[in-house]
Amino acid sequence: MRHRKAVLKLNRTPSHRKAMFRNMVTSLFKHERIQTTGAKAKELRRWADHLITLAKQGDLHARRQALAIVREKDVVHKLFEQAAERFGSVSGGYTRIIKLGHRPGDAAPISLVELVYSQDTKKKKTKKKKAKAAAAPGKAAAASKPAVEEGKKKSAKSKAADADDKKEAKAAAEKTKVKSAAKKTPKKKAAADEKAVKAEAKAPAKKESAAKKEAGEAQPEEAPQKKAKAAAAKKDDGDAKKKKTAAKKAKKDEK
């Protein structure tokens, strides 16, 4: 018979078991659901119910008792703030265990432990939602006029901003053009210098060719004069020969 053996040992030492469940209950209230083995889930439910009852008390002594178990102060403060609204007047049944199957590897049964909302809080939430939905049309009508004015103001601001952006873009384009021109000017100067050097190198050759052309043009001008002189000399020779022949004929006639 298992008399006076209410605590599960889980094959762990008391200190190890206590530290493990403190960590697990802290994670449960922080994330509102955790996944663990079936035996640990059943034992964890006892720890969670105890802490929720302390939070529902809400006094300083209960808060210090909870801080002795939960490892994070923020989790304790959150629990004490939400306990009255979330769990309401329900005494027990704050958690739910859902069996998920067996774990691959050791085939241990896995369960999901999660906190349960009370029905009172759900009803309050639905009533609040309905009241908000009923009040929404009036608020929308009242808020439409300032929204239109704000829209006009925003449109004017957007136009001014677009104009400023265009101006900035033009200024940036001009700056880029100036920079590109400044970058290109050294190249242009270098090209002009190269052209000047080539022109200076070609200048003597051009001068020689021009001198040759002038000499060639002068030669044709001198050639007709020489021809005329040669023709005059030939005529003189012809006249002299004619005179000699005429003198010879005259002598023969005299004889």
VOGU-3710 file (C-alpha; in Angstrom, 3 decimals, decimal comma):
1> mrhrkavlkl> 0,000/0,000/0,000  1,216/3,526/-0,906  0,347/5,278/2,299  2,042/8,688/2,833  3,693/8,552/-0,580  1,937/11,391/-2,396  5,027/12,915/-4,014  6,379/11,569/-7,289  10,108/10,988/-7,037  10,724/10,695/-10,809
11> nrtpshrkam> 14,074/8,955/-10,138  15,625/12,236/-8,934  17,004/13,589/-5,702  14,816/16,045/-3,716  17,019/19,040/-4,592  17,101/18,132/-8,278  13,357/17,535/-8,362  12,591/20,837/-6,625  14,885/22,855/-8,958  13,368/21,162/-12,012
21> frnmvtslfk> 9,770/21,970/-11,035  10,681/25,546/-10,119  12,103/26,025/-13,613  9,100/24,356/-15,222  6,493/26,398/-13,355  8,388/29,600/-14,184  8,343/28,672/-17,891  4,650/27,773/-17,670  3,613/31,189/-16,315  5,999/32,972/-18,688
31> heriqttgak> 4,926/31,256/-21,935  1,456/30,014/-20,753  2,076/26,547/-22,168  4,923/24,039/-22,150  5,494/20,526/-23,448  6,788/17,766/-21,157  6,268/14,100/-20,241  2,952/12,905/-18,789  4,225/12,213/-15,264  5,955/15,595/-14,981
41> akelrrwadh> 2,846/17,337/-16,335  0,631/15,824/-13,629  3,055/16,831/-10,889  3,544/20,316/-12,389  -0,183/20,940/-12,188  0,038/20,819/-8,366  2,744/23,513/-8,328  0,817/25,772/-10,717  -2,443/25,511/-8,760  -0,643/26,397/-5,539
51> litlakqgdl> 0,949/29,522/-7,067  -2,362/30,675/-8,585  -4,100/30,434/-5,224  -1,306/32,566/-3,712  -1,728/35,109/-6,538  -5,490/35,283/-5,913  -4,795/36,149/-2,259  -2,675/39,069/-3,505  -1,137/40,148/-0,175  2,527/40,762/0,524
61> harrqalaiv> 3,067/37,464/2,341  1,641/35,506/-0,597  3,812/37,466/-3,019  6,939/36,619/-0,998  5,948/32,935/-0,903  5,566/32,990/-4,704  8,932/34,717/-5,108  10,495/31,889/-3,113  9,321/29,436/-5,808  9,293/31,325/-9,127
71> rekdvvhklf> 12,727/32,356/-10,355  11,782/35,587/-12,196  10,262/38,635/-10,496  8,549/39,865/-13,667  6,657/36,588/-13,970  5,428/36,869/-10,367  4,279/40,473/-10,830  2,454/39,531/-14,049  0,769/36,581/-12,315  -0,420/38,662/-9,339
81> eqaaerfgsv> -1,744/41,414/-11,615  -3,752/39,105/-13,878  -4,830/36,388/-11,424  -8,058/38,037/-10,230  -9,309/38,891/-13,739  -8,034/35,788/-15,481  -9,034/33,040/-13,075  -11,978/34,834/-11,434  -13,872/33,039/-8,690  -12,965/29,554/-9,947
91> sggytriikl> -11,370/27,411/-7,227  -9,128/24,920/-9,013  -8,832/23,664/-12,554  -6,441/26,381/-13,637  -4,441/24,155/-16,001  -5,212/21,755/-18,850  -3,220/18,666/-19,873  -3,434/17,495/-23,493  -1,783/14,231/-24,512  0,273/14,577/-27,693
101> ghrpgdaapi> 1,556/11,042/-28,213  4,909/9,358/-27,719  8,339/10,889/-28,065  10,588/9,437/-30,798  13,626/7,749/-29,319  12,439/6,531/-25,912  8,679/6,454/-26,646  7,908/8,509/-23,527  4,319/9,874/-23,436  4,355/13,621/-24,178
111> slvelvysqd> 1,732/16,068/-22,896  1,015/19,775/-23,325  0,356/21,772/-20,143  -1,396/25,120/-20,589  -3,202/27,693/-18,464  -6,987/27,896/-18,738  -9,017/31,124/-18,890  -12,122/31,285/-16,727  -15,551/31,681/-18,364  -16,237/35,005/-16,633
121> tkkkktkkkk> -13,299/36,695/-18,337  -14,399/35,368/-21,739  -17,906/36,801/-21,249  -16,482/40,151/-20,214  -14,300/40,208/-23,311  -17,247/39,477/-25,619  -19,349/42,216/-23,982  -16,523/44,704/-24,359  -16,136/43,794/-28,020  -19,884/44,311/-28,661
131> akaaaapgka> -19,858/47,682/-26,914  -16,862/48,768/-28,961  -18,552/47,649/-32,195  -21,711/49,643/-31,321  -19,729/52,776/-30,499  -17,516/52,454/-33,578  -19,830/54,169/-36,176  -20,250/57,350/-34,089  -16,537/57,552/-33,441  -15,813/56,969/-37,117
141> aaaskpavee> -18,144/59,806/-38,146  -16,614/62,143/-35,576  -13,100/61,174/-36,558  -13,730/61,447/-40,318  -13,644/65,279/-40,414  -10,286/65,701/-38,703  -9,021/62,812/-40,776  -9,963/64,683/-43,986  -8,259/67,834/-42,757  -5,206/65,879/-41,776
151> gkkksakska> -5,237/64,265/-45,197  -5,270/67,670/-46,881  -2,435/68,872/-44,681  -0,468/65,728/-45,403  -1,062/66,139/-49,159  0,203/69,747/-49,028  3,219/68,645/-47,011  3,867/65,807/-49,438  3,742/68,213/-52,396  6,173/70,582/-50,697
161> adaddkkeak> 8,405/67,651/-49,895  8,252/66,495/-53,541  9,230/69,981/-54,724  12,148/70,036/-52,301  13,198/66,594/-53,473  13,118/67,734/-57,112  15,238/70,768/-56,285  17,727/68,623/-54,432  17,823/66,175/-57,343  18,518/69,000/-59,818
171> aaaektkvks> 21,272/70,388/-57,598  22,792/66,933/-57,284  22,646/66,470/-61,077  24,397/69,796/-61,621  27,072/68,867/-59,105  27,643/65,559/-60,866  27,920/67,364/-64,218  30,474/69,768/-62,785  32,426/66,906/-61,288  32,346/64,964/-64,556
181> aakktpkkka> 33,493/68,072/-66,481  36,281/68,596/-63,954  37,281/64,979/-64,394  37,213/65,249/-68,204  39,190/68,526/-68,479  42,576/66,949/-67,647  41,924/64,350/-70,342  41,039/67,068/-72,845  44,175/69,033/-71,946  46,305/65,939/-72,388
191> aadekavkae> 44,721/65,273/-75,807  45,349/68,889/-76,862  48,970/68,646/-75,744  49,440/65,445/-77,744  47,951/67,114/-80,830  50,273/70,096/-80,432  53,316/67,819/-80,147  52,265/65,884/-83,244  51,684/69,156/-85,142  55,131/70,403/-84,181
201> akapakkesa> 56,658/67,111/-85,316  54,859/67,317/-88,667  55,707/71,004/-89,240  59,231/70,467/-90,715  57,896/67,867/-93,106  55,151/70,235/-94,209  57,688/73,021/-94,746  59,883/70,742/-96,895  56,912/69,636/-98,971  55,868/73,281/-99,439
211> akkeageaqp> 59,402/74,215/-100,533  59,429/71,350/-103,022  56,108/72,463/-104,420  57,356/76,040/-104,809  60,465/74,804/-106,560  58,332/72,679/-108,882  56,134/75,656/-109,715  59,147/77,865/-110,377  60,714/75,341/-112,811  57,783/75,396/-115,226
221> eeapqkkaka> 57,926/79,201/-115,264  61,625/79,104/-116,235  61,174/76,380/-118,872  59,293/78,509/-121,463  61,979/81,179/-121,265  64,640/78,595/-122,037  62,595/77,240/-124,897  62,142/80,727/-126,320  65,887/81,364/-126,137  66,600/78,027/-127,806
231> aaakkddgda> 64,109/78,824/-130,578  65,709/82,264/-131,131  69,153/80,676/-131,310  67,909/78,150/-133,878  66,419/80,941/-135,984  69,705/82,853/-135,872  71,559/79,728/-136,962  69,064/79,188/-139,786  69,446/82,787/-140,957  73,206/82,508/-140,884
241> kkkktaakka> 73,092/79,311/-142,944  70,737/80,907/-145,438  73,070/83,860/-145,794  76,005/81,545/-146,354  74,142/79,548/-148,972  73,046/82,766/-150,667  76,637/84,045/-150,698  77,837/80,766/-152,204  75,197/80,919/-154,934  76,158/84,509/-155,720
251> kkdek> 79,805/83,538/-156,107  78,890/80,682/-158,435  76,797/82,968/-160,564  79,604/85,454/-160,853  81,912/82,771/-162,109
//
